[in-house]
């Protein structure tokens, strides 16, 4: 069965520091898809990125970067030069390939960026 | 309005009452999902649907009923609400194919007293 583990429940860093959010997943499928979502204090869920299992290239988008490593079943998210607006709950999620297209989420990491 | 909308946004109900949370999407997405969000548990999948008249249980289906007679609607019913069902409920949809992200509604905050 698919599973996503976000071991860091809560992280606090001072503004401008870099921070990495960990995500470890479990799946028996060779084809699967990974996602990151952000939930700011306003409560909506904002999609950040998706990655398929065949693409292990790291992704960078501005201050955000993602490190996908199949060897360790991890899909970590790094924020460089953090800002107060990055304060949110971040969720990692997994969808397996094939007929069953449900998306399973981790428990989330609450990130506090302190001014 | 285009997108995915949930109603009501807030609901207070009494233990034992039946309550239905509505979800409507205008994209004709094949897949729809219901999640509940609780502190310490993240987002847990309740039910999902691959198409009209096709529904499947998620991680925490007990106490909930869903239906999907039309592609655009996916109501979630609590047949006899319990205090443990106090939560924030999110509906989501995605197009067919597992390489797509899900789009979420604004959420419904349900309190069972």
gemmi code that builds the backbone of each chain (N, CA, C; Angstrom):
import gemmi

chains = {
    "A": [
        ("UNK", (0.849, -1.193, 0.000), (0.000, 0.000, 0.000), (0.884, 1.242, 0.000)),
        ("UNK", (0.372, 2.272, -0.608), (1.153, 3.498, -0.695), (1.144, 4.241, 0.627)),
        ("UNK", (2.250, 4.897, 0.909), (2.384, 5.614, 2.163), (3.355, 6.777, 1.992)),
        ("UNK", (3.058, 7.867, 2.673), (3.936, 9.031, 2.646), (4.244, 9.436, 4.084)),
        ("UNK", (5.516, 9.608, 4.365), (5.931, 9.978, 5.712), (6.655, 11.316, 5.698)),
        ("UNK", (6.122, 12.234, 6.472), (6.788, 13.517, 6.690), (7.127, 13.547, 8.175)),
        ("UNK", (8.345, 13.204, 8.475), (8.746, 13.009, 9.868), (8.804, 14.312, 10.661)),
        ("UNK", (9.018, 15.410, 9.970), (9.112, 16.704, 10.653), (7.713, 17.270, 10.854)),
        ("UNK", (7.273, 17.306, 12.082), (5.942, 17.827, 12.339), (5.927, 19.352, 12.243)),
        ("UNK", (6.948, 19.961, 12.804), (6.994, 21.419, 12.861), (8.452, 21.872, 12.809)),
        ("UNK", (8.695, 22.924, 12.028), (10.048, 23.476, 11.911), (9.966, 24.986, 12.047)),
        ("UNK", (10.930, 25.548, 12.777), (11.019, 27.007, 12.866), (12.415, 27.439, 12.454)),
        ("UNK", (12.477, 28.393, 11.574), (13.765, 28.952, 11.153), (13.641, 30.465, 11.112)),
        ("UNK", (14.772, 31.115, 11.173), (14.793, 32.566, 11.075), (14.808, 32.953, 9.598)),
        ("UNK", (14.132, 34.009, 9.310), (14.059, 34.502, 7.929), (15.451, 34.555, 7.304)),
        ("UNK", (15.484, 34.198, 6.028), (16.683, 34.167, 5.179), (17.476, 32.875, 5.337)),
        ("UNK", (17.164, 32.072, 6.297), (17.812, 30.771, 6.392), (17.223, 29.828, 5.342)),
        ("UNK", (18.019, 28.815, 4.970), (17.522, 27.764, 4.101), (16.884, 26.680, 4.963)),
        ("UNK", (15.873, 26.032, 4.404), (15.210, 24.976, 5.158), (14.805, 23.858, 4.204)),
        ("UNK", (14.955, 22.623, 4.663), (14.581, 21.464, 3.858), (13.494, 20.675, 4.564)),
        ("UNK", (12.450, 20.391, 3.815), (11.342, 19.581, 4.314), (11.478, 18.181, 3.736)),
        ("UNK", (11.444, 17.197, 4.597), (11.675, 15.824, 4.158), (10.379, 15.112, 3.796)),
        ("UNK", (10.478, 14.241, 2.820), (9.339, 13.413, 2.411), (9.880, 12.050, 2.000)),
        ("UNK", (9.388, 11.016, 2.631), (9.760, 9.647, 2.283), (8.485, 8.914, 1.894)),
        ("UNK", (8.549, 8.161, 0.827), (7.339, 7.489, 0.343), (7.551, 5.996, 0.215)),
        ("UNK", (6.457, 5.259, 0.175), (6.492, 3.817, -0.025), (5.478, 3.467, -1.101)),
        ("UNK", (5.894, 2.671, -2.045), (5.001, 2.186, -3.075), (5.582, 0.937, -3.696)),
        ("UNK", (4.711, 0.070, -4.201), (5.171, -1.131, -4.889), (5.192, -0.917, -6.404)),
        ("UNK", (4.595, 0.175, -6.840), (4.531, 0.441, -8.269), (5.855, 1.001, -8.785)),
        ("UNK", (6.136, 0.723, -10.026), (7.316, 1.336, -10.653), (6.957, 2.674, -11.283)),
        ("UNK", (5.665, 2.859, -11.534), (5.188, 4.134, -12.061), (4.363, 4.830, -10.985)),
        ("UNK", (4.775, 5.994, -10.625), (4.051, 6.735, -9.591), (4.369, 8.210, -9.738)),
        ("UNK", (3.616, 9.011, -8.986), (3.729, 10.457, -9.113), (3.764, 11.078, -7.729)),
        ("UNK", (4.611, 12.043, -7.578), (4.788, 12.716, -6.295), (4.417, 14.181, -6.419)),
        ("UNK", (3.888, 14.731, -5.344), (3.412, 16.111, -5.351), (3.811, 16.804, -4.051)),
        ("UNK", (3.906, 18.113, -4.136), (3.994, 18.966, -2.956), (2.907, 20.020, -3.051)),
        ("UNK", (2.253, 20.237, -1.891), (1.237, 21.274, -1.768), (1.587, 22.174, -0.595)),
        ("UNK", (1.149, 23.411, -0.693), (1.328, 24.386, 0.386), (-0.041, 24.801, 0.907)),
        ("UNK", (-0.158, 24.882, 2.232), (-1.391, 25.372, 2.830), (-1.052, 26.567, 3.715)),
        ("UNK", (-1.222, 27.768, 3.199), (-0.943, 28.970, 3.999), (-1.966, 29.126, 5.111)),
        ("UNK", (-1.756, 30.080, 6.008), (-2.700, 30.280, 7.128), (-4.149, 30.518, 6.679)),
        ("UNK", (-4.347, 30.975, 5.478), (-5.707, 31.202, 4.983), (-6.457, 29.902, 4.708)),
        ("UNK", (-5.733, 28.786, 4.632), (-6.375, 27.481, 4.594), (-6.502, 26.783, 3.257)),
        ("UNK", (-6.316, 27.496, 2.159), (-6.473, 26.811, 0.871), (-5.257, 25.951, 0.575)),
        ("UNK", (-5.434, 24.989, -0.294), (-4.333, 24.102, -0.679), (-3.817, 24.529, -2.048)),
        ("UNK", (-2.526, 24.806, -2.093), (-1.915, 25.337, -3.303), (-0.930, 24.314, -3.841)),
        ("UNK", (-1.121, 23.925, -5.075), (-0.237, 22.972, -5.717), (1.111, 23.635, -6.008)),
        ("UNK", (2.207, 22.910, -5.723), (3.543, 23.440, -5.984), (4.247, 22.704, -7.109)),
        ("UNK", (4.250, 21.376, -7.070), (5.017, 20.638, -8.051), (4.514, 19.198, -8.136)),
        ("UNK", (4.683, 18.574, -9.291), (4.506, 17.136, -9.430), (5.738, 16.562, -10.109)),
        ("UNK", (6.000, 15.310, -9.835), (7.166, 14.635, -10.396), (6.779, 13.201, -10.672)),
        ("UNK", (7.097, 12.677, -11.844), (6.823, 11.273, -12.089), (8.058, 10.434, -11.786)),
        ("UNK", (7.846, 9.161, -11.612), (8.922, 8.282, -11.131), (10.037, 8.077, -12.144)),
        ("UNK", (9.787, 8.444, -13.378), (10.807, 8.252, -14.405), (11.692, 9.474, -14.581)),
        ("UNK", (11.382, 10.527, -13.868), (12.131, 11.762, -14.024), (12.819, 12.105, -12.717)),
        ("UNK", (14.091, 11.777, -12.609), (14.812, 12.019, -11.368), (15.585, 13.317, -11.366)),
        ("UNK", (15.375, 14.116, -12.363), (16.059, 15.408, -12.372), (15.530, 16.280, -11.253)),
        ("UNK", (16.434, 16.986, -10.628), (16.006, 17.931, -9.613), (15.359, 19.145, -10.276)),
        ("UNK", (14.470, 19.763, -9.534), (13.720, 20.888, -10.081), (13.982, 22.121, -9.241)),
        ("UNK", (14.119, 23.240, -9.911), (14.296, 24.514, -9.209), (13.296, 25.509, -9.760)),
        ("UNK", (12.635, 26.193, -8.844), (11.707, 27.245, -9.250), (11.900, 28.411, -8.299)),
        ("UNK", (12.669, 29.361, -8.708), (12.950, 30.507, -7.847), (13.688, 30.078, -6.593)),
        ("UNK", (13.122, 30.329, -5.451), (13.763, 29.953, -4.179), (13.446, 28.507, -3.781)),
        ("UNK", (12.579, 27.870, -4.544), (12.157, 26.505, -4.227), (12.956, 25.496, -5.063)),
        ("UNK", (13.321, 24.397, -4.445), (13.943, 23.317, -5.193), (13.509, 21.985, -4.602)),
        ("UNK", (13.533, 20.986, -5.468), (13.093, 19.662, -5.051), (14.152, 18.638, -5.442)),
        ("UNK", (14.409, 17.726, -4.526), (15.402, 16.681, -4.728), (14.709, 15.327, -4.672)),
        ("UNK", (14.629, 14.678, -5.819), (13.962, 13.383, -5.931), (15.028, 12.303, -6.005)),
        ("UNK", (15.029, 11.368, -5.074), (15.997, 10.268, -5.078), (15.260, 8.950, -4.923)),
        ("UNK", (15.174, 8.198, -6.007), (14.492, 6.905, -5.960), (15.231, 5.923, -5.063)),
        ("UNK", (16.530, 6.025, -4.993), (17.313, 5.069, -4.205), (16.949, 5.115, -2.728)),
        ("UNK", (16.520, 6.274, -2.269), (16.134, 6.422, -0.853), (14.635, 6.697, -0.708)),
        ("UNK", (13.917, 6.608, -1.819), (12.462, 6.869, -1.816), (12.153, 8.200, -1.131)),
        ("UNK", (12.856, 9.216, -1.551), (12.653, 10.518, -0.932), (12.392, 11.595, -1.983)),
        ("UNK", (11.650, 12.573, -1.584), (11.315, 13.707, -2.469), (11.299, 14.950, -1.587)),
        ("UNK", (12.492, 15.452, -1.312), (12.646, 16.549, -0.362), (12.509, 17.912, -1.010)),
        ("UNK", (12.068, 18.860, -0.221), (11.740, 20.209, -0.691), (12.584, 21.211, 0.094)),
        ("UNK", (13.317, 22.034, -0.628), (14.165, 23.031, 0.014), (13.729, 24.437, -0.361)),
        ("UNK", (13.627, 25.269, 0.650), (13.368, 26.692, 0.428), (14.655, 27.435, 0.759)),
        ("UNK", (15.134, 28.169, -0.198), (16.369, 28.942, -0.020), (16.014, 30.371, 0.371)),
        ("UNK", (16.774, 30.921, 1.279), (16.544, 32.310, 1.717), (15.080, 32.502, 2.093)),
        ("UNK", (14.645, 31.769, 3.080), (13.232, 31.746, 3.450), (12.702, 33.136, 3.776)),
        ("UNK", (11.401, 33.283, 3.558), (10.715, 34.536, 3.852), (9.505, 34.241, 4.730)),
        ("UNK", (9.045, 35.262, 5.413), (7.898, 35.093, 6.314), (6.688, 34.534, 5.559)),
        ("UNK", (6.547, 34.911, 4.313), (5.399, 34.442, 3.515), (5.473, 32.950, 3.225)),
        ("UNK", (6.617, 32.334, 3.489), (6.734, 30.885, 3.308), (6.134, 30.119, 4.472)),
        ("UNK", (5.768, 30.808, 5.523), (5.154, 30.148, 6.673), (3.848, 29.494, 6.233)),
        ("UNK", (3.769, 28.187, 6.449), (2.610, 27.425, 5.975), (2.770, 25.981, 6.421)),
        ("UNK", (1.760, 25.192, 6.112), (1.889, 23.745, 6.243), (2.148, 23.201, 4.847)),
        ("UNK", (3.127, 22.344, 4.746), (3.498, 21.770, 3.457), (3.214, 20.267, 3.464)),
        ("UNK", (2.541, 19.834, 2.410), (2.177, 18.432, 2.292), (2.878, 17.798, 1.094)),
        ("UNK", (3.371, 16.602, 1.333), (3.888, 15.757, 0.264), (2.823, 14.702, -0.031)),
        ("UNK", (2.677, 14.298, -1.281), (1.623, 13.354, -1.644), (2.108, 12.401, -2.731)),
        ("UNK", (1.423, 11.255, -2.828), (1.814, 10.200, -3.756), (0.594, 9.638, -4.461)),
        ("UNK", (0.725, 9.432, -5.752), (-0.309, 8.775, -6.540), (0.341, 7.644, -7.317)),
        ("UNK", (-0.192, 6.454, -7.177), (0.391, 5.325, -7.888), (-0.139, 5.234, -9.310)),
        ("UNK", (0.640, 4.683, -10.188), (0.219, 4.502, -11.558), (-0.790, 3.372, -11.666)),
        ("UNK", (-1.382, 3.245, -12.817), (-2.354, 2.185, -12.992), (-3.777, 2.661, -12.795)),
        ("UNK", (-4.683, 1.774, -12.525), (-6.101, 2.091, -12.454), (-6.451, 2.945, -11.246)),
        ("UNK", (-5.801, 2.672, -10.129), (-6.183, 3.320, -8.876), (-5.503, 4.671, -8.772)),
        ("UNK", (-6.249, 5.727, -8.991), (-5.639, 7.042, -9.076), (-5.801, 7.887, -7.830)),
        ("UNK", (-5.981, 7.275, -6.689), (-6.135, 8.077, -5.490), (-4.813, 8.731, -5.131)),
        ("UNK", (-4.888, 9.845, -4.427), (-3.713, 10.575, -3.973), (-3.678, 10.494, -2.460)),
        ("UNK", (-2.579, 9.991, -1.947), (-2.409, 9.865, -0.501), (-1.407, 10.912, -0.029)),
        ("UNK", (-1.771, 11.591, 1.054), (-0.947, 12.674, 1.585), (-0.199, 12.246, 2.839)),
        ("UNK", (0.931, 12.897, 3.070), (1.597, 12.793, 4.345), (0.884, 13.667, 5.367)),
        ("UNK", (1.387, 13.650, 6.604), (0.728, 14.399, 7.659), (1.064, 15.889, 7.631)),
        ("UNK", (2.000, 16.252, 6.814), (2.334, 17.660, 6.679), (3.413, 18.124, 7.635)),
        ("UNK", (4.108, 19.171, 7.233), (5.105, 19.822, 8.077), (4.709, 21.285, 8.205)),
        ("UNK", (4.553, 21.726, 9.438), (4.222, 23.137, 9.672), (5.522, 23.928, 9.759)),
        ("UNK", (5.670, 24.879, 8.878), (6.895, 25.678, 8.799), (6.636, 27.089, 9.306)),
        ("UNK", (7.441, 27.491, 10.286), (7.357, 28.847, 10.807), (8.620, 29.591, 10.388)),
        ("UNK", (8.447, 30.696, 9.727), (9.587, 31.541, 9.380), (9.524, 32.761, 10.299)),
        ("UNK", (10.522, 32.880, 11.120), (10.534, 33.940, 12.135), (11.245, 35.176, 11.605)),
        ("UNK", (10.644, 36.351, 11.793), (11.273, 37.576, 11.264), (12.500, 37.976, 12.053)),
    ],
    "B": [
        ("UNK", (-19.321, 30.315, -11.598), (-17.877, 30.498, -11.545), (-17.180, 29.185, -11.863)),
        ("UNK", (-16.095, 29.294, -12.587), (-15.333, 28.100, -12.917), (-14.548, 27.638, -11.711)),
        ("UNK", (-14.337, 26.326, -11.626), (-13.503, 25.796, -10.554), (-14.232, 24.755, -9.750)),
        ("UNK", (-13.831, 24.625, -8.523), (-14.421, 23.644, -7.627), (-14.900, 24.364, -6.387)),
        ("UNK", (-16.149, 24.175, -6.047), (-16.723, 24.889, -4.922), (-17.359, 23.917, -3.942)),
        ("UNK", (-17.222, 24.249, -2.683), (-17.802, 23.459, -1.622), (-18.841, 24.290, -0.878)),
        ("UNK", (-19.885, 23.618, -0.446), (-20.871, 24.300, 0.376), (-21.451, 23.327, 1.392)),
        ("UNK", (-21.766, 23.830, 2.588), (-21.472, 25.184, 3.059), (-19.999, 25.337, 3.414)),
        ("UNK", (-19.556, 26.526, 3.716), (-18.194, 26.731, 4.170), (-18.050, 26.401, 5.647)),
        ("UNK", (-19.097, 26.644, 6.401), (-19.113, 26.357, 7.829), (-20.442, 25.704, 8.170)),
        ("UNK", (-20.356, 24.729, 9.078), (-21.575, 24.024, 9.469), (-21.417, 23.546, 10.902)),
        ("UNK", (-22.445, 23.806, 11.697), (-22.505, 23.253, 13.038), (-23.724, 22.353, 13.087)),
        ("UNK", (-23.541, 21.134, 13.552), (-24.640, 20.197, 13.622), (-24.583, 19.439, 14.935)),
        ("UNK", (-25.667, 18.782, 15.243), (-25.730, 18.043, 16.506), (-25.410, 16.577, 16.277)),
        ("UNK", (-24.916, 15.954, 17.303), (-24.634, 14.522, 17.254), (-25.887, 13.760, 16.844)),
        ("UNK", (-25.711, 12.838, 15.917), (-26.809, 12.000, 15.473), (-27.546, 12.513, 14.249)),
        ("UNK", (-27.336, 13.730, 13.907), (-28.023, 14.295, 12.730), (-27.307, 13.893, 11.448)),
        ("UNK", (-28.059, 13.883, 10.383), (-27.482, 13.659, 9.063), (-27.095, 15.005, 8.464)),
        ("UNK", (-25.938, 15.037, 7.867), (-25.497, 16.274, 7.232), (-24.806, 15.929, 5.912)),
        ("UNK", (-25.047, 16.754, 4.918), (-24.443, 16.543, 3.596), (-23.594, 17.732, 3.220)),
        ("UNK", (-22.380, 17.436, 2.831), (-21.458, 18.456, 2.329), (-21.440, 18.347, 0.805)),
        ("UNK", (-21.542, 19.494, 0.160), (-21.641, 19.492, -1.292), (-20.322, 19.877, -1.939)),
        ("UNK", (-20.088, 19.301, -3.100), (-18.900, 19.625, -3.887), (-19.294, 19.662, -5.357)),
        ("UNK", (-18.925, 20.727, -6.023), (-19.289, 20.911, -7.428), (-18.083, 21.428, -8.198)),
        ("UNK", (-17.783, 20.779, -9.332), (-16.679, 21.246, -10.180), (-17.173, 21.468, -11.602)),
        ("UNK", (-16.582, 22.465, -12.229), (-17.042, 22.873, -13.558), (-16.100, 22.428, -14.668)),
        ("UNK", (-15.053, 21.672, -14.334), (-14.078, 21.287, -15.348), (-14.388, 19.967, -16.043)),
        ("UNK", (-15.405, 19.243, -15.561), (-15.684, 17.893, -16.061), (-14.529, 16.934, -15.788)),
        ("UNK", (-13.827, 17.154, -14.692), (-12.770, 16.234, -14.288), (-13.363, 14.867, -13.968)),
        ("UNK", (-12.600, 13.833, -14.334), (-13.081, 12.465, -14.079), (-13.068, 12.133, -12.592)),
        ("UNK", (-11.963, 12.489, -11.952), (-11.767, 12.066, -10.576), (-12.185, 13.137, -9.586)),
        ("UNK", (-12.802, 12.661, -8.504), (-13.120, 13.556, -7.394), (-12.806, 12.846, -6.081)),
        ("UNK", (-12.458, 13.647, -5.086), (-11.968, 13.112, -3.818), (-12.571, 13.894, -2.644)),
        ("UNK", (-12.717, 13.202, -1.534), (-13.025, 13.847, -0.273), (-11.938, 13.509, 0.738)),
        ("UNK", (-11.409, 14.561, 1.373), (-10.419, 14.414, 2.435), (-10.932, 15.106, 3.682)),
        ("UNK", (-10.432, 14.634, 4.817), (-10.638, 15.370, 6.047), (-9.275, 15.755, 6.604)),
        ("UNK", (-9.216, 16.944, 7.192), (-7.959, 17.429, 7.754), (-8.112, 17.620, 9.247)),
        ("UNK", (-7.276, 16.944, 9.991), (-7.273, 17.020, 11.452), (-5.841, 17.234, 11.918)),
        ("UNK", (-5.709, 18.002, 13.004), (-4.392, 18.280, 13.558), (-3.697, 16.966, 13.900)),
        ("UNK", (-2.485, 16.826, 13.412), (-1.722, 15.617, 13.703), (-1.943, 14.476, 12.735)),
        ("UNK", (-2.924, 14.643, 11.859), (-3.227, 13.568, 10.910), (-3.080, 14.001, 9.453)),
        ("UNK", (-2.895, 15.255, 9.239), (-2.769, 15.722, 7.866), (-4.066, 15.559, 7.101)),
        ("UNK", (-3.955, 15.247, 5.843), (-5.112, 15.049, 4.972), (-5.326, 13.550, 4.796)),
        ("UNK", (-6.482, 13.092, 5.162), (-6.795, 11.671, 5.020), (-7.944, 11.495, 4.038)),
        ("UNK", (-7.771, 10.555, 3.151), (-8.746, 10.319, 2.096), (-9.944, 9.545, 2.643)),
        ("UNK", (-11.126, 10.073, 2.393), (-12.348, 9.428, 2.873), (-12.929, 8.524, 1.779)),
        ("UNK", (-13.257, 9.123, 0.656), (-13.773, 8.425, -0.511), (-13.250, 9.116, -1.757)),
        ("UNK", (-13.251, 8.383, -2.849), (-12.922, 8.980, -4.127), (-13.750, 8.330, -5.209)),
        ("UNK", (-13.742, 9.004, -6.354), (-14.575, 8.547, -7.464), (-13.818, 8.748, -8.765)),
        ("UNK", (-13.798, 7.702, -9.582), (-13.095, 7.769, -10.865), (-13.988, 8.299, -11.984)),
        ("UNK", (-15.293, 8.231, -11.775), (-16.247, 8.686, -12.797), (-17.635, 8.629, -12.178)),
        ("UNK", (-18.608, 9.105, -12.899), (-19.991, 9.025, -12.407), (-20.341, 7.562, -12.135)),
        ("UNK", (-20.981, 7.345, -11.006), (-21.451, 6.025, -10.570), (-20.325, 5.069, -10.185)),
        ("UNK", (-19.100, 5.567, -10.048), (-17.981, 4.744, -9.591), (-17.353, 5.420, -8.373)),
        ("UNK", (-17.440, 4.736, -7.231), (-16.836, 5.293, -6.018), (-16.035, 4.212, -5.303)),
        ("UNK", (-15.025, 4.640, -4.562), (-14.177, 3.709, -3.816), (-13.854, 4.274, -2.456)),
        ("UNK", (-13.646, 3.379, -1.501), (-13.281, 3.800, -0.156), (-11.830, 4.258, -0.122)),
        ("UNK", (-11.584, 5.242, 0.724), (-10.237, 5.692, 0.973), (-9.723, 5.142, 2.290)),
        ("UNK", (-8.978, 5.960, 3.001), (-8.342, 5.511, 4.251), (-9.298, 5.489, 5.444)),
        ("UNK", (-10.255, 6.401, 5.454), (-11.135, 6.541, 6.623), (-12.594, 6.673, 6.206)),
        ("UNK", (-13.192, 5.647, 5.596), (-14.550, 5.774, 5.057), (-15.686, 5.582, 6.061)),
        ("UNK", (-15.400, 5.014, 7.215), (-16.485, 4.654, 8.138), (-17.254, 5.880, 8.603)),
        ("UNK", (-18.587, 5.768, 8.528), (-19.447, 6.863, 8.961), (-19.820, 7.827, 7.856)),
        ("UNK", (-19.304, 7.585, 6.662), (-19.552, 8.472, 5.525), (-20.168, 7.710, 4.360)),
        ("UNK", (-20.959, 8.444, 3.584), (-21.546, 7.886, 2.372), (-21.358, 8.893, 1.255)),
        ("UNK", (-21.051, 8.413, 0.062), (-20.920, 9.302, -1.085), (-21.771, 8.772, -2.227)),
        ("UNK", (-22.002, 9.659, -3.163), (-22.676, 9.288, -4.402), (-22.120, 10.166, -5.498)),
        ("UNK", (-22.268, 9.694, -6.727), (-21.821, 10.521, -7.841), (-22.686, 10.190, -9.057)),
        ("UNK", (-23.862, 10.782, -9.061), (-24.787, 10.544, -10.171), (-24.441, 11.411, -11.378)),
        ("UNK", (-23.776, 12.532, -11.129), (-23.316, 13.400, -12.214), (-21.827, 13.665, -12.066)),
        ("UNK", (-21.148, 13.804, -13.164), (-19.712, 14.019, -13.151), (-19.320, 15.207, -12.289)),
        ("UNK", (-20.115, 16.266, -12.321), (-19.704, 17.505, -11.673), (-19.966, 17.568, -10.171)),
        ("UNK", (-20.752, 16.646, -9.645), (-21.118, 16.715, -8.229), (-20.668, 15.477, -7.464)),
        ("UNK", (-20.214, 15.703, -6.235), (-19.736, 14.588, -5.412), (-20.066, 14.899, -3.952)),
        ("UNK", (-21.316, 14.722, -3.552), (-21.701, 15.026, -2.180), (-21.206, 13.985, -1.180)),
        ("UNK", (-20.897, 14.456, -0.001), (-20.451, 13.604, 1.106), (-21.491, 13.701, 2.223)),
        ("UNK", (-22.014, 12.562, 2.648), (-23.042, 12.545, 3.687), (-22.539, 11.846, 4.939)),
        ("UNK", (-22.755, 12.502, 6.048), (-22.535, 11.886, 7.346), (-23.916, 11.453, 7.816)),
        ("UNK", (-24.142, 10.177, 7.864), (-25.501, 9.687, 8.120), (-25.953, 9.940, 9.551)),
        ("UNK", (-25.038, 9.835, 10.478), (-25.338, 10.098, 11.883), (-24.070, 10.697, 12.493)),
        ("UNK", (-24.007, 11.994, 12.473), (-22.771, 12.687, 12.823), (-22.321, 12.392, 14.258)),
        ("UNK", (-21.023, 12.260, 14.408), (-20.422, 12.061, 15.733), (-19.382, 13.160, 15.973)),
        ("UNK", (-19.043, 13.379, 17.216), (-18.088, 14.454, 17.547), (-16.733, 14.199, 16.888)),
        ("UNK", (-16.384, 12.936, 16.706), (-15.103, 12.607, 16.076), (-15.060, 13.007, 14.595)),
        ("UNK", (-16.200, 13.356, 14.052), (-16.247, 13.803, 12.666), (-16.114, 15.323, 12.545)),
        ("UNK", (-15.927, 15.977, 13.650), (-15.589, 17.403, 13.621), (-14.240, 17.544, 12.922)),
        ("UNK", (-14.211, 18.327, 11.861), (-13.009, 18.383, 11.038), (-13.183, 19.454, 9.967)),
        ("UNK", (-12.120, 19.650, 9.203), (-12.218, 20.439, 7.981), (-12.211, 19.457, 6.819)),
        ("UNK", (-13.198, 19.574, 5.963), (-13.347, 18.654, 4.843), (-12.997, 19.362, 3.541)),
        ("UNK", (-12.155, 18.695, 2.764), (-11.761, 19.231, 1.468), (-12.211, 18.292, 0.361)),
        ("UNK", (-12.776, 18.891, -0.655), (-13.095, 18.191, -1.881), (-12.037, 18.539, -2.918)),
        ("UNK", (-11.715, 17.610, -3.798), (-10.729, 17.865, -4.839), (-11.141, 17.146, -6.109)),
        ("UNK", (-10.598, 17.595, -7.219), (-10.847, 16.923, -8.487), (-9.569, 16.910, -9.309)),
        ("UNK", (-9.497, 15.990, -10.241), (-8.372, 15.961, -11.158), (-8.841, 15.347, -12.466)),
        ("UNK", (-8.186, 15.715, -13.558), (-8.536, 15.093, -14.841), (-8.114, 13.629, -14.838)),
        ("UNK", (-8.544, 12.865, -15.799), (-8.112, 11.480, -15.906), (-6.619, 11.381, -16.149)),
        ("UNK", (-6.019, 10.341, -15.630), (-4.573, 10.184, -15.784), (-3.858, 10.521, -14.506)),
        ("UNK", (-2.911, 9.696, -14.118), (-2.328, 9.865, -12.795), (-1.163, 10.839, -12.770)),
        ("UNK", (-0.910, 11.513, -13.860), (0.201, 12.450, -13.835), (-0.260, 13.873, -13.582)),
        ("UNK", (-1.498, 14.013, -13.180), (-2.025, 15.356, -12.967), (-2.243, 15.642, -11.493)),
        ("UNK", (-2.108, 16.905, -11.150), (-2.342, 17.275, -9.765), (-3.844, 17.395, -9.509)),
        ("UNK", (-4.208, 17.394, -8.255), (-5.593, 17.600, -7.862), (-5.814, 19.064, -7.521)),
        ("UNK", (-7.021, 19.527, -7.813), (-7.414, 20.900, -7.509), (-8.417, 20.857, -6.361)),
        ("UNK", (-8.180, 21.696, -5.379), (-8.958, 21.621, -4.150), (-9.985, 22.732, -4.020)),
        ("UNK", (-11.098, 22.388, -3.374), (-12.055, 23.396, -2.965), (-11.548, 24.151, -1.745)),
        ("UNK", (-12.364, 25.108, -1.281), (-11.929, 25.975, -0.178), (-12.019, 25.295, 1.173)),
        ("UNK", (-12.715, 24.183, 1.236), (-12.878, 23.473, 2.498), (-14.188, 23.816, 3.185)),
        ("UNK", (-14.679, 22.863, 3.966), (-15.862, 23.050, 4.807), (-15.474, 22.712, 6.232)),
        ("UNK", (-15.659, 23.676, 7.108), (-15.362, 23.432, 8.529), (-16.631, 22.938, 9.196)),
        ("UNK", (-16.624, 21.682, 9.618), (-17.787, 21.054, 10.238), (-17.526, 20.839, 11.721)),
        ("UNK", (-18.460, 21.303, 12.522), (-18.390, 21.090, 13.965), (-19.603, 20.289, 14.397)),
        ("UNK", (-19.362, 19.188, 15.076), (-20.446, 18.355, 15.593), (-20.479, 18.527, 17.103)),
        ("UNK", (-21.608, 19.001, 17.601), (-21.711, 19.288, 19.043), (-22.630, 18.277, 19.742)),
    ],
}
model = gemmi.Model(1)
for chain_id, residues in chains.items():
    chain = gemmi.Chain(chain_id)
    for i, (resn, *xyz) in enumerate(residues, 1):
        res = gemmi.Residue()
        res.name, res.seqid = resn, gemmi.SeqId(i, " ")
        for name, pos in zip(("N", "CA", "C"), xyz):
            atom = gemmi.Atom()
            atom.name, atom.element = name, gemmi.Element(name[0])
            atom.pos, atom.b_iso = gemmi.Position(*pos), 0.0
            res.add_atom(atom)
        chain.add_residue(res)
    model.add_chain(chain)
structure = gemmi.Structure()
structure.add_model(model)
structure.setup_entities()
